[in-house]
């Protein structure tokens, strides 16, 4: 059987002559079969997409050495896809063995917490008060003492009257004074 104008072999000759669109023809003809072969080799779908691209990269890289079977590139592509899948699986196994051989990472505390707490007793005390307070009161304290909102703004955001918010803050400030002394915690973050 001779080479026809639409056979892979004829299209490949156009690729080798510089016709870039001819390579797209080969891609469109065979990408789905190559992708399915990668899936059949046990490759997860996202990896199979990458390996399909790798298979076609190998086609381009070895463009002068490809073999046709009955004027078709598909057999060569399937053999190459199989080899690409095996190489990728081997690389994954090596990588997993390497990771398994590494010692587990040491538990390292975040030094920023220590620096912040050591240099800002007020913040540490506010954190403790927030942890011990009722959730609504903690949000109120956070909005006024940490975020800089006024009592009126915070009360409106939380659905409280301004007088109820002031009463809650007064109780919280009393408990905070017991923890941090007489440093004032005024509204607006100052």
C-alpha positions as CSV (number, residue, x, y, z in Angstrom):
1,X,0.0,0.0,0.0
2,X,1.5,3.4,-1.0
3,X,1.6,6.6,0.9
4,X,-1.6,8.7,0.6
5,X,-1.7,12.4,1.0
6,X,-3.6,12.2,4.3
7,X,-1.5,9.4,5.9
8,X,0.6,10.1,9.0
9,X,3.7,9.5,6.9
10,X,2.7,12.1,4.3
11,X,1.7,14.6,7.0
12,X,5.0,13.9,8.8
13,X,6.9,14.7,5.7
14,X,5.2,18.1,5.7
15,X,6.2,18.6,9.3
16,X,9.8,17.9,8.4
17,X,9.5,20.4,5.6
18,X,8.6,23.1,8.0
19,X,4.8,23.0,7.9
20,X,3.9,23.7,11.6
21,X,0.2,23.1,11.1
22,X,1.0,19.5,10.0
23,X,2.3,18.8,13.5
24,X,-1.1,20.0,14.8
25,X,-2.8,17.5,12.5
26,X,-0.7,14.6,14.1
27,X,-1.6,15.9,17.6
28,X,-5.3,16.1,16.9
29,X,-5.3,12.6,15.3
30,X,-3.5,10.8,18.1
31,X,-3.6,12.7,21.4
32,X,-6.8,11.0,22.7
33,X,-5.4,7.5,22.1
34,X,-2.0,8.5,23.7
35,X,-3.9,10.0,26.7
36,X,-6.0,6.8,27.1
37,X,-2.9,4.7,27.0
38,X,-1.4,6.7,29.8
39,X,-4.6,6.2,31.8
40,X,-4.5,2.5,31.0
41,X,-0.9,2.4,32.4
42,X,-2.3,3.6,35.8
43,X,-1.4,7.2,35.5
44,X,-3.8,9.7,37.2
45,X,-5.7,11.9,34.8
46,X,-3.8,15.2,35.5
47,X,-0.5,13.4,35.2
48,X,-1.7,11.6,32.0
49,X,-2.3,15.0,30.4
50,X,1.3,16.0,31.2
51,X,2.7,12.7,30.0
52,X,0.7,13.0,26.8
53,X,2.4,16.3,26.1
54,X,5.8,14.7,27.0
55,X,5.1,11.9,24.5
56,X,4.5,14.4,21.8
57,X,7.6,16.3,22.9
58,X,9.6,13.0,22.4
59,X,8.0,12.8,19.0
60,X,9.4,16.2,18.1
61,X,12.7,15.6,19.8
62,X,13.2,12.3,17.9
63,X,11.5,13.5,14.7
64,X,14.2,12.1,12.4
65,X,14.0,8.6,14.0
66,X,10.3,7.9,14.1
67,X,9.0,4.6,12.6
68,X,5.8,4.2,10.7
69,X,3.7,1.0,10.7
70,X,1.4,0.9,7.7
71,X,2.0,4.7,7.3
72,X,0.8,5.4,10.8
73,X,2.7,7.1,13.7
74,X,0.3,5.7,16.3
75,X,2.2,2.5,17.1
76,X,5.4,4.5,17.6
77,X,3.5,7.0,19.8
78,X,2.0,4.1,21.9
79,X,5.4,2.5,22.5
80,X,6.8,5.9,23.4
81,X,3.8,6.7,25.7
82,X,4.4,3.4,27.4
83,X,8.1,4.2,28.0
84,X,7.2,7.7,29.2
85,X,4.7,6.3,31.7
86,X,7.2,3.7,33.0
87,X,9.9,6.4,33.4
88,X,7.5,8.7,35.2
89,X,6.3,5.9,37.6
90,X,10.0,5.0,38.3
91,X,10.7,8.7,39.1
92,X,7.7,8.9,41.4
93,X,8.9,5.7,43.3
94,X,12.4,7.1,43.6
95,X,11.0,10.4,44.9
96,X,8.7,8.7,47.4
97,X,11.6,6.5,48.6
98,X,13.7,9.6,49.0
99,X,11.0,11.4,51.0
100,X,10.4,8.3,53.2
101,X,14.2,8.1,54.0
102,X,14.3,11.7,55.3
103,X,14.0,12.2,59.0
104,X,10.7,13.9,60.1
105,X,11.0,17.6,60.5
106,X,11.7,18.9,64.0
107,X,8.8,20.6,65.7
108,X,9.9,24.3,65.6
109,X,7.8,26.8,67.5
110,X,7.0,30.0,65.7
111,X,9.5,32.5,67.0
112,X,7.2,35.4,66.1
113,X,4.8,34.3,68.9
114,X,7.6,34.5,71.5
115,X,8.9,37.8,70.2
116,X,5.5,39.4,70.2
117,X,4.6,38.0,73.6
118,X,7.9,38.9,75.2
119,X,7.8,42.5,73.9
120,X,4.1,43.2,74.1
121,X,2.7,42.1,77.4
122,X,-0.4,44.1,76.6
123,X,-1.2,42.1,73.5
124,X,-0.6,38.8,75.4
125,X,-3.0,40.0,78.1
126,X,-5.6,41.0,75.5
127,X,-5.3,37.6,73.9
128,X,-5.8,35.9,77.2
129,X,-8.8,38.1,78.0
130,X,-10.3,37.4,74.5
131,X,-9.9,33.7,75.1
132,X,-11.6,33.9,78.5
133,X,-14.4,36.3,77.5
134,X,-17.8,35.5,76.0
135,X,-17.7,35.4,72.2
136,X,-19.8,38.6,71.8
137,X,-17.6,40.4,74.4
138,X,-14.4,39.2,72.8
139,X,-15.5,40.6,69.4
140,X,-16.3,43.9,71.0
141,X,-12.9,44.1,72.7
142,X,-11.1,43.1,69.5
143,X,-12.9,45.8,67.6
144,X,-12.2,48.5,70.1
145,X,-8.8,47.6,71.6
146,X,-7.2,45.9,68.6
147,X,-8.9,47.2,65.4
148,X,-9.3,50.8,66.5
149,X,-13.1,51.2,66.2
150,X,-15.0,53.4,68.5
151,X,-17.5,52.0,71.0
152,X,-20.3,53.5,69.0
153,X,-19.0,51.9,65.7
154,X,-18.4,48.6,67.3
155,X,-21.8,48.5,69.0
156,X,-23.5,49.3,65.8
157,X,-21.6,46.5,63.9
158,X,-22.4,44.0,66.6
159,X,-26.1,45.0,67.0
160,X,-25.7,46.3,70.5
161,X,-26.7,49.6,72.0
162,X,-23.9,51.9,72.8
163,X,-24.6,51.8,76.5
164,X,-24.6,47.9,76.6
165,X,-21.3,47.9,74.7
166,X,-19.8,50.4,77.2
167,X,-21.0,48.2,80.1
168,X,-19.5,45.1,78.6
169,X,-16.2,46.9,77.9
170,X,-16.1,48.2,81.4
171,X,-16.4,44.7,82.8
172,X,-13.7,43.4,80.4
173,X,-11.4,46.3,81.2
174,X,-11.7,45.5,84.9
175,X,-10.7,41.9,84.3
176,X,-7.8,43.1,82.0
177,X,-6.5,45.5,84.7
178,X,-6.2,42.5,87.0
179,X,-4.0,40.8,84.3
180,X,-1.9,43.8,83.1
181,X,-2.1,46.5,85.7
182,X,-3.3,50.0,85.2
183,X,-2.3,50.5,81.5
184,X,-5.3,52.1,80.0
185,X,-7.2,50.4,77.1
186,X,-9.2,53.2,75.5
187,X,-11.4,53.1,72.5
188,X,-10.0,53.7,69.1
189,X,-6.9,51.6,69.8
190,X,-5.1,54.3,71.6
